Amino acid sequence: MTKRGPLIFLAIVLALLLPSLVRIAWPFLTALILASILAIVINPANEWLSARVRPLGLATFITTFATVFLLGIILVFTGFAFTRELKATYNALNRRSLEEGGWPALVTHTSDRVVDALATRLPLDKEAIRTELLDGMRTVTGYLLNNLGAAAGGVVSVLLTGLLVTIFLYFLLRHGEDWIGRLRLLIPLEPRITASLFQTVHNSVVANVNGVAAVAAGQGLLLGLGFWVLGVRSPVLWGAIGGLASIVPVVGAPLVWVPAVIAFAVMGSYWKALLLGLWCALIVGSVDNVLRPLVVGARDKLHPMLVALAAIGGTYAFGVLGILLGPLVVSLAGALLKEIQELAGRERE
């Protein structure tokens, strides 16, 4: 008891401080998680460079700078290209509005054409369709206006998070292995079990990053193909933007293809709007449900259905990061259950 007394006292003090520590670290949690994921993925490149460049701090700085620079270039190029295409689309719609007699007239004539097209094919009342359509347009417009301020604040938040991710990434690459080694000494488990749990976390992170990349590539390719077939300008660019947007769960790729469908409808190309909507909703949208579980499950040793449910549940529980954290938590829980079963089997023996 005499030997354990100081250890018990220190553990109690640490437990009392833990809530305050969590509150202090909470604003930086998202940046820390993102930096940790990036560090796990690019650590092999950092180790390769560290073996050839001295001092180690310089090698880590080069790795961090190259990673952030590459991601920044991709985002900046995509943003400029997206802005350019939006401007071109707006100019095209503006010319159409001038032909129709202004934006109010364009909206009215477009809604009337949609109502007439639906009323001739469906046994519905014209006025009921027009009322529902106008109510939907008002709802969407109000939502967009109400979220303009939030979007501006989100840009500042993204920039701040990016800065924190850069700082955390450098220190994780530079001292991460040392910190993990110290953490292993604090875990009261056999070295084999500790190593197995850390390997499970590593495999899950890499598998989920591979899954995100596979879904982005698949959805971007199929989205670009649909745009190309239907004659949308810059299909490769829009496919790339759609692939990047697919990283955001639920509202990812639709942020790109839904406006395209609406634009076709406004221009009077109803068949193109219908075909693009069906292609994106049924084919492009199903890539996430098929490809991600296969890619993640192959490395994570989880059933594809369990991976899909973990990603959906994780998104609901943790937000955007849940698409990575959900399968990670499930994988870690499975590894813990496996070790518990083995330990329980030894106790019975």
C-alpha positions in Angstrom: 0.0 0.0 0.0 2.9 2.3 0.8 4.3 1.9 -2.7 1.0 2.3 -4.3 0.0 5.4 -2.3 1.7 8.0 -4.4 0.5 6.4 -7.6 -3.1 6.3 -6.4 -2.9 9.9 -5.2 -1.5 11.2 -8.5 -4.1 9.2 -10.5 -6.9 10.8 -8.4 -5.5 14.3 -9.0 -5.2 13.6 -12.7 -8.8 12.3 -12.8 -10.0 15.6 -11.1 -8.1 17.7 -13.6 -9.3 15.6 -16.6 -12.7 17.5 -17.1 -10.8 20.9 -17.1 -8.2 19.5 -19.5 -11.0 18.3 -21.9 -12.7 21.7 -21.9 -9.4 23.4 -22.6 -8.6 21.0 -25.5 -12.1 20.9 -26.9 -11.8 23.9 -29.3 -8.7 22.3 -30.9 -10.0 18.7 -31.0 -11.0 18.8 -34.7 -7.7 20.2 -35.8 -5.9 17.6 -33.6 -7.8 14.7 -35.1 -7.2 15.9 -38.7 -3.5 16.4 -38.0 -3.3 12.9 -36.4 -4.9 11.3 -39.4 -2.6 13.1 -41.8 0.4 12.2 -39.6 -0.5 8.5 -39.7 -0.9 8.6 -43.5 2.2 10.6 -44.4 4.5 9.2 -41.7 6.1 6.7 -44.1 7.2 9.6 -46.4 8.5 11.5 -43.4 10.5 8.5 -42.3 12.0 8.1 -45.8 12.9 11.8 -45.9 14.3 11.7 -42.3 16.7 9.0 -43.3 18.2 11.2 -46.0 18.0 14.8 -44.6 19.6 16.1 -41.4 18.6 17.5 -39.0 15.4 15.7 -38.3 13.5 18.9 -37.7 14.3 20.1 -41.2 13.0 16.8 -42.7 9.8 17.1 -40.7 9.4 20.7 -41.8 9.8 19.8 -45.4 7.2 17.0 -45.1 4.8 19.2 -43.3 5.2 22.1 -45.8 4.9 19.9 -48.8 1.7 18.3 -47.5 0.0 21.5 -46.6 1.2 23.2 -49.8 -0.2 20.4 -51.9 -3.5 20.4 -50.2 -3.7 24.2 -50.3 -2.9 24.3 -54.0 -5.7 21.8 -54.7 -8.2 23.7 -52.6 -7.2 27.1 -54.1 -7.3 25.9 -57.7 -10.6 24.2 -57.1 -12.0 27.4 -55.5 -10.9 29.6 -58.4 -12.1 27.2 -61.0 -15.4 26.8 -59.2 -15.9 30.6 -59.0 -15.1 31.0 -62.7 -17.6 28.3 -63.7 -20.3 29.8 -61.4 -19.7 33.2 -63.0 -20.0 31.7 -66.5 -23.2 29.9 -65.5 -24.6 33.1 -64.0 -23.9 35.1 -67.1 -25.6 32.4 -69.2 -28.7 32.6 -67.0 -28.6 36.4 -67.0 -28.7 36.4 -70.8 -31.6 34.1 -70.7 -33.3 36.3 -68.1 -32.9 39.3 -70.4 -34.6 37.4 -73.2 -37.4 36.5 -70.8 -37.8 40.0 -69.5 -35.8 39.9 -66.3 -35.2 37.5 -63.4 -38.7 37.5 -62.0 -40.1 36.8 -65.4 -37.6 34.0 -65.9 -38.5 32.4 -62.6 -42.2 32.7 -63.4 -41.9 31.3 -66.9 -39.7 28.5 -65.8 -42.0 27.5 -63.0 -45.0 27.7 -65.4 -43.2 25.4 -67.9 -42.4 22.9 -65.1 -46.0 23.0 -63.9 -47.3 22.5 -67.4 -44.9 19.6 -68.0 -45.9 17.8 -64.8 -49.6 18.5 -65.2 -49.8 17.0 -68.6 -48.1 13.8 -67.4 -49.5 13.4 -63.9 -53.1 13.6 -62.7 -52.4 16.6 -60.5 -53.9 20.0 -60.1 -51.9 22.8 -61.8 -52.5 25.3 -59.0 -51.5 22.8 -56.3 -48.2 22.0 -58.2 -47.5 25.7 -58.7 -48.1 26.4 -55.0 -45.8 23.6 -53.9 -43.1 24.7 -56.3 -43.2 28.3 -55.2 -43.2 27.3 -51.6 -40.2 25.1 -52.2 -38.3 27.9 -54.0 -39.0 30.3 -51.2 -37.8 27.8 -48.6 -34.5 27.2 -50.6 -34.0 30.9 -51.1 -34.6 31.7 -47.4 -32.3 28.9 -46.3 -29.5 30.2 -48.6 -29.9 33.8 -47.4 -30.0 32.8 -43.7 -26.8 30.7 -44.1 -24.7 33.4 -45.9 -23.4 34.7 -42.7 -22.6 31.2 -41.4 -20.8 30.4 -44.6 -18.6 33.5 -44.2 -17.8 32.5 -40.6 -17.1 29.0 -41.8 -14.4 30.3 -44.1 -12.6 32.0 -41.2 -13.0 28.8 -39.1 -11.6 26.7 -41.9 -8.5 29.0 -42.2 -7.9 28.8 -38.4 -8.4 25.1 -38.4 -5.9 24.8 -41.3 -3.3 26.7 -39.3 -3.8 24.6 -36.2 -3.6 21.4 -38.3 -0.3 22.6 -39.8 1.2 23.2 -36.3 -0.1 20.0 -34.9 1.1 18.0 -37.9 4.6 19.2 -37.5 4.9 18.2 -33.9 3.1 14.9 -34.4 5.5 13.9 -37.2 8.5 15.2 -35.1 7.6 13.7 -31.7 4.7 11.4 -32.4 6.6 8.1 -32.1 8.1 9.2 -28.8 4.7 10.2 -27.4 3.2 6.9 -28.5 6.1 5.0 -26.8 5.4 6.9 -23.5 1.7 6.2 -23.8 2.4 2.5 -24.2 4.3 2.5 -20.9 1.3 4.0 -19.2 -1.2 1.4 -20.5 -1.3 -1.5 -18.0 -1.5 -4.3 -20.6 0.9 -6.8 -22.1 3.1 -5.3 -24.8 1.6 -7.7 -27.3 -1.9 -6.5 -26.6 -0.9 -2.8 -26.6 0.9 -3.2 -29.9 -2.2 -5.0 -31.4 -4.5 -2.2 -30.4 -2.2 0.5 -31.8 -1.9 -1.5 -35.0 -5.7 -1.7 -35.2 -6.0 2.1 -34.9 -3.3 2.6 -37.6 -4.9 0.1 -40.0 -8.4 1.6 -39.5 -7.2 5.2 -40.2 -5.3 4.2 -43.3 -8.2 2.0 -44.5 -10.8 4.9 -44.0 -8.5 7.4 -45.8 -8.2 5.0 -48.7 -12.0 4.6 -48.6 -12.5 8.4 -48.8 -10.1 8.7 -51.7 -11.7 5.8 -53.6 -15.2 7.3 -53.2 -14.0 10.7 -54.2 -12.3 9.2 -57.3 -15.3 7.0 -58.2 -17.9 9.7 -57.8 -15.8 12.3 -59.5 -15.3 10.0 -62.5 -19.0 9.1 -62.8 -20.1 12.7 -62.3 -17.7 14.0 -64.9 -18.9 11.2 -67.3 -22.5 12.3 -66.8 -21.7 15.9 -67.4 -19.7 15.1 -70.5 -22.5 13.0 -72.0 -25.1 15.7 -71.4 -22.9 18.5 -72.7 -22.1 20.4 -69.5 -19.1 22.7 -69.9 -15.9 21.7 -68.2 -17.0 18.2 -67.2 -13.5 17.2 -65.9 -13.4 20.2 -63.6 -16.9 19.7 -62.3 -16.2 16.0 -61.8 -13.1 16.9 -59.8 -15.1 19.4 -57.7 -17.8 16.8 -57.2 -15.2 14.2 -56.1 -13.8 16.7 -53.5 -17.2 17.6 -52.3 -18.1 13.9 -51.8 -15.8 13.9 -48.8 -18.6 15.8 -47.0 -21.2 13.2 -46.0 -24.8 13.3 -47.2 -24.6 16.8 -48.9 -21.3 16.2 -50.8 -21.7 15.5 -54.5 -25.3 16.9 -54.6 -23.8 20.3 -54.0 -22.5 20.1 -57.5 -25.0 18.1 -59.5 -28.3 19.5 -58.1 -27.6 23.1 -59.3 -26.8 21.6 -62.7 -30.1 19.8 -62.8 -31.9 23.1 -61.8 -30.0 25.0 -64.5 -31.1 22.4 -67.2 -34.7 22.8 -66.0 -34.4 26.6 -66.1 -33.1 26.4 -69.6 -36.0 24.2 -70.6 -33.9 21.1 -71.1 -36.2 18.9 -69.1 -35.0 15.5 -70.4 -31.4 16.5 -69.6 -32.4 17.5 -66.1 -34.2 14.3 -65.6 -31.4 12.1 -67.0 -28.7 13.9 -65.0 -30.8 13.7 -61.8 -31.4 10.0 -62.2 -27.8 9.3 -63.1 -26.4 11.2 -60.1 -29.0 10.0 -57.6 -29.0 6.3 -58.5 -25.5 5.7 -59.9 -23.2 8.4 -58.5 -24.9 8.3 -55.1 -24.5 4.6 -54.8 -20.7 4.6 -55.1 -20.4 5.7 -51.5 -22.5 2.8 -50.3 -20.7 0.2 -52.3 -17.1 1.3 -52.8 -16.3 2.6 -49.3 -17.3 -0.6 -47.4 -15.4 -2.8 -49.8 -12.2 -0.7 -49.6 -12.3 -0.2 -45.8 -13.5 -3.7 -45.0 -10.7 -5.3 -47.1 -8.0 -3.8 -44.9 -9.9 -3.4 -41.6 -11.2 -6.9 -41.7 -14.8 -5.7 -41.1 -17.9 -6.8 -42.9 -18.9 -4.1 -45.6 -22.3 -3.7 -44.1 -20.8 -3.0 -40.7 -18.4 -0.5 -42.2 -21.3 1.3 -43.9 -23.4 1.4 -40.7 -20.4 2.6 -38.7 -19.8 5.5 -41.2 -23.4 6.5 -41.2 -23.7 6.3 -37.4 -20.3 8.0 -36.9 -21.5 10.9 -39.1 -24.6 11.3 -37.1 -22.6 11.2 -33.8 -19.5 13.2 -34.7 -20.4 15.2 -37.7 -18.1 15.2 -40.8 -15.2 13.5 -39.0 -17.5 10.7 -38.0 -17.0 9.2 -41.5 -13.5 8.3 -40.2 -14.2 8.0 -36.5 -17.2 5.7 -36.8 -15.3 2.8 -38.4 -12.3 3.5 -36.2 -14.3 3.2 -33.0 -16.0 0.0 -34.3 -12.6 -1.5 -35.3 -11.1 -0.7 -31.9 -14.1 -2.1 -30.1 -13.8 -5.3 -32.1 -10.0 -5.5 -31.2 -10.8 -5.0 -27.5 -13.5 -7.7 -27.6 -11.0 -10.1 -29.2 -8.4 -9.5 -26.6 -10.9 -9.8 -23.8 -12.0 -13.2 -25.2 -8.4 -14.4 -25.3 -7.7 -13.2 -21.7 -10.9 -14.8 -20.5 -9.9 -18.1 -22.2 -6.5 -18.0 -20.4 -8.2 -17.4 -17.1 -10.4 -20.5 -17.6 -7.4 -22.6 -18.3 
